[in-house]
Amino acid sequence: MKLRQVTSSAPGKVILIGEHFVVEREPAIALAIDKRVYVTVRKGVKGVRIHSSCYEGEVDLDLNEVEGVKGYFRAIFNSLAEYREIPPLEITIRSEIPPRYGMGSSAATAVALTRAVAAFLGMELDKEEIAKIAYEAERMVHGSPSGIDNTVSTYGGAIIFRRGEGFLRLNVDFSPVALLVAYSGVPKCTKDLVSKVKELKGRYPTIFEPLYHTAGRLAIEAARALEEGDFTAVGELMNINQGLLSALGVSTLRLETLVHKFREAGALGAKLTGAGGGGCVLALVPRERVEKVLMAIKPYSEWIAQVEVCETGVKVEGEGV
Ligand code: PMV
């Protein structure tokens, strides 16, 4: 039976503890969230044509193009072509996650796209293969990503991840707390920030090594606190993590302002999330204080969202014949 179209989706993420440190193999904690990217695949006329609300106009893929946005899509199709010849396709991407907010929109796009194309072409791909293909696409835009974004987007839930080792799913009851995310007004660029951090660390290795070790301990301690439901401790550990991220040079005045406004208003913890330099601040807030905190933050951010942890990773939403 030939399918006429397939829609697949994958969640975005927030990093609760350990961004940047995770690039150098320290453990980190990421949460899949209930904001998703949806990808629909249909039969096309010529080549692969991509329509996306995130990119201007349409993208016609050129087999020889390996840079930028096209390089990112190209990486996915090159990987998929190892399994099967790719026929002409028409692809539509719809995202609930704004790009460059630090909420994993590019990884979620790669994961959902891989799943949708595989389903459309009747290819059997397991989650490990999907995460791997998405990682190759992430490499095109980020240089040397840790792999945390494509992993959490593929599998969903709350995970503790270590580069080169894999991940463990955490068993957490988030019902007493809410996660609030506020945009700093400045889009972030992961690749630039990761190389800036690498450069600084390279200049002061003996100072940064213990700091990285501390960040790894933070993630392990936070994983324990999450599973025990000790959100006061989780909040404190997020605050300590923010201090370490500041030391790496990835915080900004806008991010710090949001962090401190969140804490003043009653958040248990607040920190930048993702690469920093812009993007968003993540706050952990007891549910009964959400309204009050939202009111207090409103004057300082043009985009604030309450997100829930989403246990479902990549999935096929629907198929039509
Ligand atoms: O801002 P994002 O969503 O691209 O997250 C970046 C996370 C880093 O740890 C800074 C990079 C990585 O590859 O893990």
Residues whose N, C-alpha, C, O or C-beta is under 5 A from the ligand:
A	BS01	PMV	E19 H20 V22 V23 G102 M103 G104 S144 P145 S146 G147 I148 T190 G274 A275
